[in-house]
Amino acid sequence: MGRPVEIFRLVLRARPTYRFRNMTAAIEQAAPSLNHVILGPDEEPPIELTPKAIEMVREAMEAEKLEGQALRVYVQGGGCSGFQYGLDFEEKARPGDFEMSFDGLRVICDPISAMHLEGTTIDYVMGMSGAGFKFNNPYAKSTCGCGSSFTG
């Protein structure tokens, strides 16, 4: 049995880049039959997962009997600075989502979150104060006193 996984929700403030603003506009203008966008191996995903993060996501999925589901990575309002990272499991992508694969692990992300997450690396870290997922976002410039929120 694997170790319990604690998911940290970290706050960020990021400026969307031109590339994802155009991608979002293209999705909005696409045919109504468009379900979601599957990024190919030659396309750069908005996020990266380290091998340790992939391993821990798989452990959590196995422990919860969620085989076949995808990891959803998203940004939502809240936290000290206005936005929080979020992780969840879902069976299928929603219309307009980006779908990526990391070593066979399906990861989905909505286009708005992808703009805020561009360039982010998700890692799994263990330390004296606990273990959990850490989001390394190049647009996050400082942290607040709680250690789990960022300002941009």
C-alpha positions as CSV (number, residue, x, y, z in Angstrom):
1,M,0.0,0.0,0.0
2,G,1.4,3.4,-0.9
3,R,1.8,6.4,1.3
4,P,-1.1,8.8,1.6
5,V,-0.8,11.7,-0.8
6,E,-1.4,15.3,0.4
7,I,-2.0,17.8,-2.4
8,F,-0.8,21.3,-1.7
9,R,-2.8,24.1,-3.2
10,L,-0.5,27.0,-4.1
11,V,-1.6,30.4,-5.2
12,L,-0.2,32.2,-8.2
13,R,-0.5,35.3,-10.3
14,A,0.6,34.9,-13.8
15,R,0.5,36.8,-17.1
16,P,-0.8,34.6,-20.0
17,T,1.4,34.5,-23.0
18,Y,0.5,35.3,-26.5
19,R,0.8,31.7,-27.6
20,F,-2.0,30.5,-25.3
21,R,-4.2,33.5,-25.9
22,N,-4.2,32.6,-29.6
23,M,-4.8,28.9,-28.8
24,T,-7.8,29.8,-26.6
25,A,-9.2,32.0,-29.3
26,A,-8.8,29.2,-31.9
27,I,-10.6,26.7,-29.6
28,E,-13.5,29.2,-29.1
29,Q,-13.9,29.6,-32.8
30,A,-13.6,25.9,-33.6
31,A,-16.5,23.8,-34.8
32,P,-19.1,23.0,-32.1
33,S,-18.2,19.3,-32.5
34,L,-14.7,19.9,-31.0
35,N,-14.5,17.8,-27.8
36,H,-11.0,18.6,-26.7
37,V,-7.5,19.1,-28.0
38,I,-5.0,16.2,-27.7
39,L,-1.5,17.6,-27.8
40,G,0.9,15.4,-29.8
41,P,4.4,14.4,-28.9
42,D,5.9,17.2,-31.0
43,E,3.8,19.9,-29.3
44,E,5.0,21.7,-26.2
45,P,2.6,21.2,-23.3
46,P,1.8,24.1,-21.0
47,I,3.0,22.1,-17.9
48,E,5.6,19.5,-17.1
49,L,5.5,16.7,-14.5
50,T,8.7,15.3,-12.9
51,P,9.1,11.5,-12.8
52,K,8.5,11.7,-9.0
53,A,5.2,13.5,-9.5
54,I,4.1,11.0,-12.1
55,E,5.0,8.1,-9.8
56,M,3.0,9.7,-6.9
57,V,0.0,10.4,-9.0
58,R,0.0,6.8,-10.2
59,E,0.3,5.6,-6.5
60,A,-2.7,7.8,-5.6
61,M,-4.7,6.5,-8.5
62,E,-3.9,2.9,-7.6
63,A,-4.8,3.4,-3.9
64,E,-8.1,5.0,-4.8
65,K,-8.8,2.5,-7.6
66,L,-9.0,5.2,-10.3
67,E,-7.2,3.4,-13.1
68,G,-8.1,4.8,-16.5
69,Q,-8.8,8.3,-15.2
70,A,-6.9,11.4,-16.0
71,L,-5.2,13.9,-13.7
72,R,-6.9,17.3,-14.0
73,V,-4.6,20.3,-13.3
74,Y,-6.4,23.6,-12.9
75,V,-6.3,27.1,-11.5
76,Q,-9.2,28.5,-9.5
77,G,-10.0,31.7,-7.7
78,G,-9.1,31.9,-4.0
79,G,-6.1,32.0,-1.7
80,C,-4.2,35.0,-0.4
81,S,-3.4,36.4,-3.9
82,G,-6.4,35.5,-6.0
83,F,-5.6,32.1,-7.6
84,Q,-5.0,28.6,-6.4
85,Y,-3.6,25.5,-8.1
86,G,-5.8,22.4,-8.0
87,L,-5.4,18.7,-8.8
88,D,-8.2,16.3,-9.3
89,F,-9.1,13.0,-11.1
90,E,-11.6,12.8,-13.9
91,E,-12.7,10.1,-16.3
92,K,-12.8,12.2,-19.4
93,A,-11.9,15.6,-20.7
94,R,-14.4,18.4,-21.1
95,P,-15.0,20.3,-24.3
96,G,-12.1,22.6,-25.0
97,D,-9.6,20.9,-22.7
98,F,-6.0,20.2,-23.6
99,E,-5.0,16.5,-23.1
100,M,-1.4,15.7,-22.6
101,S,0.5,12.4,-21.8
102,F,3.5,12.2,-19.5
103,D,5.0,8.7,-19.5
104,G,1.5,7.3,-20.2
105,L,-0.2,9.3,-17.6
106,R,-3.2,11.3,-19.0
107,V,-3.3,14.9,-17.9
108,I,-6.0,17.3,-18.8
109,C,-6.2,21.1,-18.4
110,D,-8.8,23.7,-19.4
111,P,-7.5,26.5,-21.7
112,I,-7.8,29.3,-19.1
113,S,-5.8,27.4,-16.6
114,A,-3.3,26.5,-19.3
115,M,-2.6,30.2,-19.8
116,H,-1.8,30.7,-16.1
117,L,0.2,27.4,-15.9
118,E,2.4,27.9,-18.9
119,G,5.9,26.9,-18.1
120,T,5.0,25.3,-14.7
121,T,6.7,22.2,-13.5
122,I,4.8,20.0,-11.0
123,D,7.0,18.0,-8.7
124,Y,6.5,15.9,-5.6
125,V,8.6,16.9,-2.7
126,M,9.2,15.4,0.8
127,G,10.5,17.5,3.7
128,M,10.4,18.0,7.4
129,S,7.0,19.6,7.3
130,G,5.4,17.0,5.1
131,A,5.1,15.9,1.5
132,G,3.1,17.0,-1.4
133,F,2.9,18.4,-4.9
134,K,4.9,21.5,-5.6
135,F,4.1,23.8,-8.5
136,N,7.2,25.7,-9.8
137,N,5.7,28.5,-11.8
138,P,8.0,30.9,-13.6
139,Y,5.5,33.7,-13.1
140,A,5.2,33.4,-9.3
141,K,7.5,36.0,-7.9
142,S,7.1,35.7,-4.1
143,T,5.3,33.7,-1.4
144,C,3.2,34.9,1.5
145,G,3.7,33.9,5.1
146,C,1.7,30.7,4.9
147,G,4.1,29.3,2.3
148,S,1.4,28.0,0.0
149,S,0.4,31.1,-1.9
150,F,2.2,33.3,-4.4
151,T,2.1,36.8,-5.8
152,G,3.0,37.7,-9.4
